[in-house]
Amino acid sequence: MKRDYANRFSFHKRSPALPRPDHQACTGTRQLQLPLDRQELLELMQDSLESLSLELGLLVASSLVEDEVTRLCGLRYQRQADRTYTRYGHQRGVATLAGQKVAISRPRVRHTDGRGEVPLEVYARLQSPDAMPRAVLRRMVRGVSTRDYAGVVELARDGFGVAKSSVSRGFVQASAADVQAVAERHFEGQRFGVVMIDGVEYAGQTMIVALGITEDGTKRLLGLRQGATENATVCVALLEDLQVRGLDTTQPTLLILDGSKALYAAVKRVWGENAVIQRCQVHKRRNIKAHLPEKHHAELDRQLAAAYQADSYDEARKSLETTAKWLARLNPDAAASLREGLEETLTVLRLGLSGSLRRSLSSTNPIESALSVTKRVTSRVTRWRDGDMRLRWCVAGLLRAESKFRRVKGFRGMAVLLKALERLIRGEPSSEARDVA
């Protein structure tokens, strides 16, 4: 490691013959020369690569500020008859680097005609109020608590501003901005052929989350709404808000739900006849198992898997009717649970889908995977306060999940799905479409 850095940088002891950074030529492409002390740099490398990077970043920041002064005032000690700005000494300043505040020497520049001090653009950017909150947010969503934040940040020698209260304020500021950004997303001109809606119990309350899938299979967070329960009022409020923000509900859409009556009523109210509902097969399986002793779970899984993987809608429906008769002998309530919404668990088969796209759209797994990230992110939160704390944390987790989204498996079959939705709404018989992925 030492050899690599020794080859990458040119180290020297400063001598009178060696020009300083502000003595470089001011014409053409500007190049900055960083004064690096060999022994000091080697000590930093022995500490950690992160410390080295931070100290180099601080050195670059200081050099950039001094370079701006040179561009404004010219070379130091150079006589200029028409000079507009002049140097006015230095004072203690602060820059934000790598999630902490670092002290730097801030040069001052004034107008030569006495109009006052000139603000330095580079220094203002180094003091960006968003820099530290964003760095805090990135670490907090990885499970770092405010108490441990200072332990995971490689502090510069003069670093400060990582106290628990500062970190907490930074997270609140950044996460609140994310909540507003999500609430202001607009979807005009975008075709979401699939919308998944699910609710998650979140610190004693419920978050209703909507996720859309575009024509090319891209997954995108549409919005969320906080409520005491997964009730129809909250669900309708979320969907009507999305409608106002440009979500097209006038075209046939495959809506994948967990079986909640509140969600069902909400999508029917907003999409009307254009709502094509697919009940989550995973939730259906869980609901049926809740009525059976554990010794029957393996056989239930086998029969449901055979039905849901059938080659046609008619074959799958016949298989599920056979399973319902078997369940009626064990527990009539289990059979009733299977028959409730039975046809809607087979919508992907009615549409003629198969392969990976059919598997992807037969359940709410994609949105549940995103919601699981929110739970991991908040696993270290021990005290929930009133207000928007739950919403801010949930959005932070969802945006982290969204940053890692991949296109839905089987996305090459999305064009086939959209055509099948049109045929289903018009009452035409579905063709045996096949996922080409």
ROSEPA-54985 format. One record per residue (C-alpha): x, y, z; chain. Coordinates in Angstrom, 1 decimal, padded with zeros to 4 digits. Each point is the difference from the previous one (the first is absolute). Layout:
BEGIN
> X|Y|Z|A
...
end
This chain:
BEGIN
> 000.0|000.0|000.0|A
> 002.8|002.4|000.9|A
> 001.8|-000.7|-003.3|A
> -003.2|000.6|-002.0|A
> -000.5|003.5|001.5|A
> 003.7|000.8|-000.3|A
> -000.3|-000.6|-003.7|A
> -003.2|001.9|-000.4|A
> 001.1|003.2|001.7|A
> 003.1|002.0|-000.5|A
> 001.4|000.8|003.5|A
> 002.4|002.7|000.7|A
> 001.3|002.3|002.7|A
> -000.9|003.6|-000.7|A
> 002.9|002.1|-001.0|A
> 000.3|003.7|-000.9|A
> 000.4|-001.0|-003.7|A
> -003.3|-001.8|000.0|A
> -003.0|002.2|-000.8|A
> -002.9|000.1|002.3|A
> -003.6|-000.9|-001.3|A
> -000.9|003.7|-000.4|A
> 003.1|000.6|-002.1|A
> -001.3|-002.3|-002.9|A
> -000.7|001.6|-003.4|A
> -003.5|001.4|-000.3|A
> -000.5|-000.7|-003.7|A
> -001.5|-003.0|-001.8|A
> -001.1|-003.1|002.0|A
> 000.5|000.6|003.7|A
> 002.0|-002.6|001.9|A
> 000.3|-000.2|003.7|A
> 003.2|-001.1|001.7|A
> -000.6|-001.7|003.4|A
> 002.8|000.3|002.6|A
> 000.2|-003.5|001.5|A
> 002.4|-000.8|002.8|A
> 001.4|-003.6|-000.5|A
> 000.3|-001.0|003.7|A
> -003.4|001.4|000.9|A
> -001.7|-001.7|-002.9|A
> 001.6|-003.4|000.8|A
> -001.3|000.3|003.6|A
> -003.5|000.7|-001.3|A
> 000.2|-003.1|-002.2|A
> 001.0|-002.1|003.0|A
> -003.1|001.2|001.8|A
> -002.6|-000.7|-002.7|A
> -000.8|000.7|-003.7|A
> -003.1|001.9|001.1|A
> 002.1|002.4|002.1|A
> 002.4|000.5|-003.0|A
> -002.9|000.8|-002.3|A
> -001.5|002.4|002.4|A
> 003.2|001.9|000.6|A
> 000.6|000.1|-003.8|A
> -003.5|001.3|-000.4|A
> 000.7|002.8|002.5|A
> 003.2|000.9|-001.8|A
> -001.8|000.1|-003.3|A
> -002.8|002.2|001.4|A
> 002.5|002.5|001.4|A
> 001.9|000.1|-003.3|A
> -003.2|000.6|-002.0|A
> -001.0|002.9|002.3|A
> 003.5|001.5|-000.4|A
> -000.2|-000.5|-003.8|A
> -003.2|002.0|-000.1|A
> 001.7|002.8|001.8|A
> 002.9|-000.1|-002.5|A
> -002.5|000.2|-002.9|A
> -001.7|003.1|001.6|A
> 003.1|001.8|001.3|A
> 002.8|-001.3|-002.2|A
> 003.3|-001.4|001.3|A
> 001.1|001.1|003.4|A
> 002.3|003.0|000.0|A
> -000.7|000.6|-003.7|A
> -000.6|003.6|-000.9|A
> -003.1|000.8|-002.0|A
> -001.2|003.4|-000.9|A
> -003.6|-000.9|-000.7|A
> -000.5|-002.5|002.9|A
> -003.7|-000.3|001.0|A
> 000.5|-002.2|003.1|A
> 002.6|-000.2|002.7|A
> 001.0|-002.6|002.6|A
> -001.2|000.8|003.6|A
> 001.7|-002.6|002.1|A
> -001.4|-003.3|001.4|A
> -002.4|-001.0|002.8|A
> -001.2|-003.3|001.4|A
> -002.5|-001.8|-002.2|A
> -002.0|-003.2|-000.2|A
> -000.6|-002.5|-002.8|A
> -002.1|-003.2|000.0|A
> 001.8|-003.1|-001.1|A
> -001.0|-003.7|000.3|A
> -002.8|000.7|002.5|A
> 001.9|002.3|002.4|A
> 001.0|003.6|000.3|A
> 003.6|000.8|-000.5|A
> 001.9|003.2|000.9|A
> 001.8|001.6|-003.0|A
> 001.7|003.4|-000.4|A
> -002.4|002.2|-002.0|A
> 001.7|002.7|-002.1|A
> -001.8|003.4|-000.2|A
> -000.3|002.2|-003.1|A
> -001.3|003.5|-000.3|A
> -000.9|002.5|-002.7|A
> 002.8|002.5|-000.7|A
> -002.6|002.8|-000.1|A
> -001.1|-000.6|003.5|A
> -003.4|-001.7|-000.8|A
> 000.7|-002.7|002.6|A
> 000.9|-003.7|000.1|A
> -000.4|-002.3|-003.0|A
> -001.7|-003.4|000.7|A
> 002.1|-003.0|-001.2|A
> -002.0|-002.5|-002.1|A
> 002.1|-003.0|000.8|A
> -000.1|000.6|003.7|A
> -003.8|000.4|-000.1|A
> -000.3|-003.4|-001.7|A
> 002.2|-001.6|002.6|A
> -002.4|001.4|002.6|A
> -003.1|-001.5|-001.7|A
> -002.7|-000.5|002.7|A
> -001.0|-003.3|-001.7|A
> 003.4|-001.6|000.0|A
> 000.1|-001.3|003.6|A
> -003.8|-000.9|000.2|A
> 000.4|-002.2|-003.2|A
> 003.1|-001.7|001.4|A
> -001.8|-000.6|003.3|A
> -003.0|-001.4|-001.9|A
> 002.1|-002.5|-001.9|A
> 001.5|-001.3|003.2|A
> -003.2|-000.1|002.0|A
> -001.8|-002.1|-002.6|A
> 002.8|-002.5|000.4|A
> -001.0|-000.6|003.6|A
> 002.4|002.5|001.7|A
> -001.5|001.6|003.1|A
> 000.6|003.6|001.0|A
> 002.0|-001.2|002.9|A
> 002.4|-002.0|-002.2|A
> 000.3|002.5|-002.8|A
> 003.3|001.4|001.1|A
> 001.4|-003.5|000.2|A
> -000.7|-000.8|-003.7|A
> 001.2|003.4|-001.3|A
> 003.7|000.3|-000.7|A
> 000.7|003.3|001.8|A
> 002.4|002.5|-001.4|A
> 002.6|001.3|002.4|A
> -002.1|003.2|000.5|A
> -003.4|-001.6|-000.7|A
> -003.0|000.9|002.1|A
> -003.8|000.2|-000.4|A
> -000.8|-003.7|000.5|A
> -001.7|000.2|003.4|A
> -003.2|-002.0|000.5|A
> -002.2|003.1|-000.2|A
> 001.7|001.3|-003.2|A
> -000.4|-003.4|-001.6|A
> -003.6|-000.2|001.0|A
> -000.8|003.4|-001.4|A
> 001.9|-000.9|-003.2|A
> -002.1|-003.1|-000.5|A
> -003.3|001.8|000.7|A
> 000.9|002.7|-002.5|A
> 001.0|-002.5|-002.8|A
> -002.8|-002.5|000.6|A
> -002.6|002.8|000.1|A
> 001.3|001.2|-003.4|A
> -000.4|-003.5|-001.4|A
> -003.6|-000.3|001.3|A
> -000.8|003.2|-001.8|A
> 001.7|-001.1|-003.2|A
> -002.0|-003.3|000.0|A
> -003.2|001.9|000.6|A
> 000.7|002.2|-003.0|A
> 000.8|-002.7|-002.5|A
> -002.1|000.4|-003.2|A
> -000.8|-002.7|-002.5|A
> -001.5|001.8|-003.0|A
> 000.7|-001.9|-003.2|A
> 001.2|-003.2|001.7|A
> -001.9|-003.2|-000.5|A
> 000.0|-002.3|003.1|A
> -001.5|-003.3|-001.2|A
> 000.4|-001.5|003.5|A
> -000.6|001.6|003.4|A
> 000.7|-001.8|003.2|A
> -001.5|001.2|003.3|A
> 000.7|-001.4|003.4|A
> -000.2|001.1|003.6|A
> 002.6|-000.6|002.7|A
> -000.3|000.3|003.8|A
> 002.5|002.6|000.9|A
> 000.7|000.9|003.6|A
> -003.6|-000.3|001.0|A
> -001.5|001.6|-003.1|A
> -000.5|-001.1|-003.6|A
> 001.8|001.3|-003.1|A
> -001.8|-000.5|-003.3|A
> 002.5|-000.2|-002.8|A
> -000.5|000.1|-003.8|A
> 002.6|-001.3|-002.4|A
> -000.4|000.3|-003.8|A
> 001.6|-002.0|-002.9|A
> 000.4|001.8|-003.3|A
> -000.2|-001.3|-003.5|A
> 003.7|-001.0|-000.1|A
> -000.3|-001.8|003.4|A
> 001.6|002.8|002.1|A
> -001.2|000.1|003.6|A
> -000.7|003.3|001.6|A
> -001.3|001.2|003.4|A
> -003.2|001.9|-000.6|A
> -000.9|001.2|003.4|A
> -001.1|-001.0|003.5|A
> -002.5|001.1|002.7|A
> 000.1|-000.4|003.8|A
> -003.1|-001.2|001.8|A
> -001.1|-001.7|003.2|A
> -001.2|-003.0|-001.9|A
> -000.2|-001.3|-003.6|A
> -003.5|001.6|-000.5|A
> -001.7|001.1|-003.2|A
> 000.2|003.7|000.8|A
> 003.8|000.0|000.2|A
> 000.3|-002.2|-003.1|A
> -002.3|002.2|-002.1|A
> 001.8|003.2|001.2|A
> 003.3|-001.5|-001.2|A
> -001.4|-001.1|-003.4|A
> -001.8|003.2|-000.6|A
> 003.1|002.0|000.8|A
> 002.0|-002.1|-002.6|A
> -002.8|000.6|-002.5|A
> 000.4|003.8|000.5|A
> 003.7|-000.4|-000.5|A
> -000.5|-001.5|-003.4|A
> -000.4|-003.7|000.6|A
> -002.2|-001.2|-002.9|A
> -003.0|-002.0|001.2|A
> -001.9|000.2|-003.3|A
> 001.9|-003.0|-001.5|A
> -000.3|-003.7|001.0|A
> 002.5|-000.6|002.9|A
> 001.0|-003.2|001.8|A
> -000.4|000.8|003.7|A
> 001.7|-002.5|002.3|A
> -001.4|000.0|003.5|A
> 000.4|-002.0|003.2|A
> -003.7|-000.8|000.3|A
> -001.0|002.9|002.3|A
> -003.6|001.1|-000.5|A
> 001.0|003.6|000.5|A
> 002.5|-000.1|-002.8|A
> -002.5|-001.8|-002.3|A
> -002.6|002.6|000.6|A
> 002.5|002.9|-000.5|A
> 001.3|-001.3|-003.4|A
> -003.5|-000.7|-001.3|A
> -001.0|003.6|001.0|A
> 003.0|001.6|-001.7|A
> 000.6|-002.3|-003.1|A
> -003.6|-001.1|-000.4|A
> -000.4|-002.5|-002.9|A
> 003.6|000.4|-000.9|A
> 001.1|-001.8|003.2|A
> 001.2|-003.6|-000.7|A
> 000.8|-001.5|003.4|A
> 002.5|-002.7|000.8|A
> -000.2|-001.3|003.6|A
> 003.4|-000.8|001.5|A
> 000.4|-003.8|-000.1|A
> 002.4|000.1|002.9|A
> -002.4|001.9|002.3|A
> -002.8|-002.5|-001.0|A
> 002.2|-002.9|001.0|A
> 000.8|001.6|003.4|A
> -003.7|000.7|000.6|A
> -001.0|-003.6|-000.6|A
> 002.9|-001.4|002.1|A
> -001.3|002.1|002.9|A
> -003.0|-002.3|000.1|A
> 001.9|-003.3|-000.1|A
> 002.2|-002.1|002.4|A
> 003.6|000.1|-001.0|A
> 000.0|-003.6|-001.1|A
> -002.2|000.8|-003.0|A
> 002.2|003.0|-001.2|A
> 002.3|-002.0|-002.2|A
> -002.9|-001.7|-001.9|A
> -001.7|003.4|-000.4|A
> 003.2|001.5|-001.4|A
> 000.3|-002.9|-002.5|A
> -003.6|000.3|-001.2|A
> 000.0|003.8|-000.3|A
> 003.4|000.0|-001.8|A
> -001.4|-002.5|-002.6|A
> -003.1|002.2|-000.6|A
> 001.9|003.3|-000.2|A
> 002.5|-001.5|-002.4|A
> -002.6|-001.5|-002.3|A
> 000.2|000.6|-003.7|A
> -003.4|001.5|-000.4|A
> -002.7|001.9|002.0|A
> -002.5|-002.8|-000.3|A
> 002.5|-002.6|001.3|A
> 001.0|002.2|002.9|A
> -003.6|000.7|001.0|A
> -000.9|-003.7|-000.1|A
> 003.0|-000.9|002.2|A
> -000.9|002.7|002.6|A
> -003.6|-001.3|000.1|A
> 001.4|-003.4|000.8|A
> 002.2|001.5|002.8|A
> -003.0|001.8|001.4|A
> -001.9|-003.3|000.3|A
> 002.9|-001.5|001.8|A
> 000.2|003.0|002.4|A
> -003.7|-000.2|000.7|A
> 000.5|-003.4|001.6|A
> 002.8|001.5|002.2|A
> -001.4|003.4|000.8|A
> -002.9|001.7|-001.8|A
> 001.4|003.4|000.8|A
> 003.2|-000.9|-001.8|A
> -002.0|-001.0|-003.0|A
> -002.0|003.3|000.1|A
> 003.3|001.9|000.2|A
> 001.2|-001.7|-003.2|A
> -003.3|000.6|-001.8|A
> -000.1|003.7|001.0|A
> 001.6|001.9|-003.0|A
> 001.1|-003.3|-001.6|A
> -000.4|001.3|-003.6|A
> 002.0|003.1|000.8|A
> 003.0|-002.1|001.1|A
> 000.1|-001.3|-003.6|A
> -000.2|003.3|-001.9|A
> 003.6|-000.5|-001.4|A
> -001.2|-003.3|-001.5|A
> -003.1|001.6|-001.4|A
> 002.3|002.6|-001.7|A
> 001.9|-002.9|-001.5|A
> 003.4|000.9|001.7|A
> 002.6|-002.6|000.7|A
> 003.6|-000.3|001.0|A
> 001.9|002.5|002.1|A
> -002.5|002.9|-000.6|A
> -002.9|-002.2|001.2|A
> 001.9|-000.9|003.2|A
> 001.0|003.6|000.6|A
> -003.6|001.3|-000.3|A
> -001.7|-002.7|001.9|A
> 000.8|001.5|003.4|A
> 001.0|003.2|001.8|A
> 003.5|-001.3|000.6|A
> 001.7|003.0|-001.8|A
> -001.6|002.6|002.2|A
> 000.4|-002.2|003.1|A
> 003.7|-000.2|-000.7|A
> 000.2|003.8|-000.1|A
> -002.0|000.2|003.3|A
> 002.3|-002.5|001.6|A
> 002.8|002.5|-000.5|A
> -001.9|002.6|002.0|A
> -000.2|-002.4|002.9|A
> 003.8|-000.7|-000.1|A
> 000.7|003.7|-000.2|A
> -002.1|000.7|003.1|A
> 001.1|-003.1|002.0|A
> 002.1|002.2|002.3|A
> -002.7|002.7|000.6|A
> -001.0|-000.4|003.7|A
> -002.3|003.0|000.4|A
> -002.6|001.2|-002.4|A
> -001.1|003.5|000.5|A
> -003.2|001.7|-001.3|A
> -000.2|001.8|-003.3|A
> 001.6|-001.1|-003.2|A
> 002.8|-002.1|001.5|A
> -001.5|-003.3|-001.3|A
> -000.6|001.5|-003.5|A
> 003.6|001.3|-000.2|A
> 001.5|-003.3|001.0|A
> -002.2|-002.0|-002.3|A
> 000.8|002.3|-003.0|A
> 003.7|-000.3|000.8|A
> -000.2|-003.8|-000.2|A
> -002.1|-000.1|-003.1|A
> 002.3|002.4|-001.9|A
> 002.9|-002.2|001.0|A
> -001.8|-003.0|-001.3|A
> -001.0|001.9|-003.2|A
> 003.6|000.9|-000.7|A
> 000.7|-003.7|-000.3|A
> -003.1|-000.9|-002.1|A
> 000.5|-002.1|-003.1|A
> -002.6|-000.4|-002.7|A
> -002.6|-002.6|000.8|A
> 000.9|-003.5|-001.0|A
> -001.6|-000.8|-003.4|A
> -000.2|003.7|-001.0|A
> 000.3|-000.9|-003.7|A
> -003.6|-001.3|000.3|A
> -001.5|003.3|001.2|A
> -001.2|000.9|-003.5|A
> -001.8|-003.3|-000.2|A
> -001.6|000.7|003.5|A
> -001.3|003.4|-001.1|A
> -001.7|-001.5|-003.1|A
> -001.5|-002.7|002.2|A
> -001.4|002.6|002.4|A
> -001.7|001.8|-002.9|A
> -001.5|-003.3|-001.2|A
> -001.2|-000.9|003.5|A
> -001.7|003.3|000.5|A
> -001.7|-000.3|-003.4|A
> -001.2|-003.5|000.9|A
> 001.9|-001.7|-002.8|A
> 001.4|-003.5|000.6|A
> 003.6|000.1|001.2|A
> 002.7|-001.5|-002.1|A
> 002.6|-002.3|001.4|A
> 002.7|002.7|000.3|A
> 003.4|-001.2|001.0|A
> 002.6|001.9|001.9|A
> 003.0|000.3|-002.4|A
> 002.5|000.8|002.7|A
end
